[in-house]
Amino acid sequence: MMPRTIELDDDLAERIEGHLEDGETIEEYIAELVAIYEQEGRFLQEGA
């Protein structure tokens, strides 16, 4: 899979950086957020 680029405005990037664990990247943080949403069923669609 080819990497994709997303743009974050400076304010959002700074907010995310404020939540990072030592050595954690923004990409890793976003992946963790997506995993949490998937576990809660928020990205699941009925019939999919």
C-alpha positions in Angstrom: 0.0 0.0 0.0 1.3 3.4 -0.9 1.5 6.0 1.9 -1.1 8.8 1.7 -0.5 12.4 2.8 -3.0 14.3 4.9 -2.8 17.9 5.9 -3.5 19.1 9.4 -3.8 22.8 10.3 -1.2 24.0 12.8 -3.7 24.2 15.6 -4.8 20.6 15.2 -1.3 19.3 14.9 -0.3 21.1 18.1 -3.3 19.6 19.9 -2.4 16.1 18.8 1.3 16.7 19.7 0.1 17.6 23.2 -1.3 14.1 23.6 1.6 12.0 22.2 3.4 9.5 24.3 7.2 9.7 24.4 8.5 8.7 20.9 5.0 8.3 19.5 4.3 9.8 16.1 1.2 11.6 14.9 0.6 8.7 12.5 0.7 6.2 15.4 -1.6 8.4 17.4 -4.2 8.7 14.6 -4.0 4.9 14.0 -4.8 4.4 17.7 -7.8 6.7 17.5 -9.1 4.9 14.4 -8.7 1.5 16.2 -10.7 2.9 19.2 -13.5 4.1 16.9 -13.6 0.7 15.1 -13.8 -1.1 18.4 -16.8 1.1 19.4 -18.5 0.3 16.1 -18.5 3.9 15.0 -17.0 3.1 11.6 -19.1 -0.1 11.1 -22.0 0.2 8.7 -25.0 -2.2 8.7 -24.9 -4.6 5.8 -21.3 -4.0 5.1 
